[in-house]
């Protein structure tokens, strides 16, 4: 978490391949929030609105 209360991480993966960042509050139900080509920096400025939030990056089809 950054000092401003946001959370960020870098997705490296396969250079040029598209990845979908998904979030979940229970590790069961996942929702896509961003699609981008690797490498990229993902920033979630809304992380403080959740008691617990998980992230994952999956390769786009």
C-alpha positions as CSV (number, residue, x, y, z in Angstrom):
1,X,0.0,0.0,0.0
2,X,1.3,3.5,-0.8
3,X,1.3,6.4,1.6
4,X,-1.8,7.8,-0.2
5,X,-3.8,4.6,0.7
6,X,-3.7,3.0,-2.7
7,X,-2.2,-0.3,-3.7
8,X,0.1,-1.0,-6.7
9,X,2.0,-3.8,-8.2
10,X,3.8,-4.5,-11.5
11,X,2.7,-7.2,-13.9
12,X,5.7,-8.5,-15.8
13,X,4.5,-11.7,-17.6
14,X,5.3,-12.2,-21.3
15,X,6.2,-8.9,-22.9
16,X,3.4,-7.7,-25.1
17,X,0.9,-10.3,-23.9
18,X,-2.4,-9.1,-22.5
19,X,-3.3,-9.7,-18.9
20,X,-6.5,-9.2,-17.0
21,X,-6.3,-7.9,-13.4
22,X,-9.1,-9.4,-11.3
23,X,-10.2,-8.6,-7.7
24,X,-12.1,-10.6,-5.1
25,X,-13.1,-10.1,-1.5
26,X,-13.6,-13.8,-0.9
27,X,-11.2,-15.7,-3.2
28,X,-14.2,-17.4,-4.9
29,X,-15.9,-14.7,-7.0
30,X,-13.5,-12.7,-9.2
31,X,-14.3,-9.5,-11.1
32,X,-12.1,-8.0,-13.9
33,X,-10.9,-4.4,-13.3
34,X,-8.3,-3.8,-16.0
35,X,-6.8,-5.4,-19.1
36,X,-3.3,-4.3,-20.3
37,X,-0.2,-5.5,-22.1
38,X,2.8,-6.6,-20.0
39,X,4.8,-5.1,-18.5
40,X,2.5,-2.6,-16.7
41,X,1.9,-1.0,-13.3
42,X,-1.5,-1.6,-11.8
43,X,-2.8,1.0,-9.3
44,X,-5.9,0.5,-7.2
45,X,-6.9,3.8,-5.6
46,X,-10.1,2.3,-4.1
47,X,-8.4,-0.4,-1.9
48,X,-9.3,1.4,1.4
49,X,-13.0,0.9,0.6
50,X,-12.6,-2.8,1.4
51,X,-11.9,-4.7,4.6
52,X,-10.1,-7.3,2.5
53,X,-9.3,-7.4,-1.2
54,X,-7.3,-9.9,-3.3
55,X,-5.8,-9.4,-6.7
56,X,-4.7,-11.7,-9.5
57,X,-3.4,-11.4,-13.0
58,X,-4.6,-13.9,-15.6
59,X,-3.5,-14.0,-19.2
60,X,-6.2,-12.8,-21.6
61,X,-7.4,-15.3,-24.2
